[in-house]
Amino acid sequence: METTTLAVKVSQKFARKYRAFCDDHALQVGKFTEQALSGLMEDFHFGRKAQRVLSATSGQSTVHEKAFRKRAHGP
């Protein structure tokens, strides 16, 4: 597999915490980052698709974050 470098700017505090987290859990920083970001992208994609389905079936514009938010006090 061919790899490339993806650079993002984060605070020094976050970078230290992130590296420490990976070290503490025996995770390879690059591999963990790629898997975590891939999961977030898939969740976002699913949410956007679900938003379109909910809007189409309800006849109203629906924001997927609101539709899937856990209700604090029951239904």
C-alpha positions as CSV (number, residue, x, y, z in Angstrom):
1,M,0.0,0.0,0.0
2,E,1.3,3.4,-0.9
3,T,1.2,6.1,1.8
4,T,1.3,9.8,1.9
5,T,1.6,12.4,4.6
6,L,-1.4,14.4,5.7
7,A,-0.6,17.5,7.8
8,V,-3.0,19.3,10.0
9,K,-2.4,22.0,12.5
10,V,-3.5,21.3,16.1
11,S,-2.6,22.8,19.4
12,Q,0.6,21.6,21.0
13,K,-1.5,20.5,24.0
14,F,-3.7,18.3,21.9
15,A,-0.8,16.8,20.0
16,R,0.8,15.8,23.3
17,K,-2.4,14.3,24.6
18,Y,-3.0,12.5,21.4
19,R,0.5,11.0,21.2
20,A,0.3,10.0,24.9
21,F,-3.1,8.4,24.3
22,C,-1.7,6.3,21.4
23,D,1.4,5.4,23.5
24,D,-0.7,4.4,26.5
25,H,-2.9,2.2,24.4
26,A,-0.1,0.8,22.2
27,L,-1.7,2.3,19.0
28,Q,0.3,3.4,16.0
29,V,-0.5,7.1,15.6
30,G,-1.0,7.1,11.8
31,K,-3.0,3.9,11.7
32,F,-5.2,4.9,14.6
33,T,-5.8,8.4,13.0
34,E,-6.7,6.9,9.7
35,Q,-9.2,4.4,11.2
36,A,-10.7,7.1,13.5
37,L,-11.2,9.6,10.7
38,S,-12.5,6.9,8.3
39,G,-15.1,6.0,10.9
40,L,-16.1,9.7,11.4
41,M,-16.5,10.1,7.6
42,E,-18.7,7.0,7.4
43,D,-20.8,8.2,10.2
44,F,-21.2,11.7,8.6
45,H,-22.0,10.1,5.3
46,F,-24.6,7.8,6.9
47,G,-26.1,10.8,8.7
48,R,-26.4,12.8,5.5
49,K,-28.1,9.9,3.8
50,A,-30.5,9.4,6.7
51,Q,-31.3,13.1,6.7
52,R,-32.4,12.9,3.1
53,V,-34.6,9.8,3.8
54,L,-36.1,11.4,6.9
55,S,-36.8,14.6,5.0
56,A,-38.4,12.7,2.1
57,T,-40.6,10.5,4.2
58,S,-41.7,13.2,6.7
59,G,-42.2,16.0,4.1
60,Q,-40.3,18.3,6.3
61,S,-36.7,19.4,6.3
62,T,-34.9,17.3,8.9
63,V,-31.4,17.8,10.5
64,H,-29.9,14.4,11.1
65,E,-28.1,15.5,14.3
66,K,-31.5,16.6,15.8
67,A,-33.2,13.4,14.6
68,F,-30.7,11.1,16.1
69,R,-30.0,13.0,19.3
70,K,-30.7,11.0,22.5
71,R,-33.7,12.3,24.3
72,A,-33.0,13.2,27.9
73,H,-36.5,12.7,29.2
74,G,-38.1,9.8,27.2
75,P,-40.1,10.0,23.9
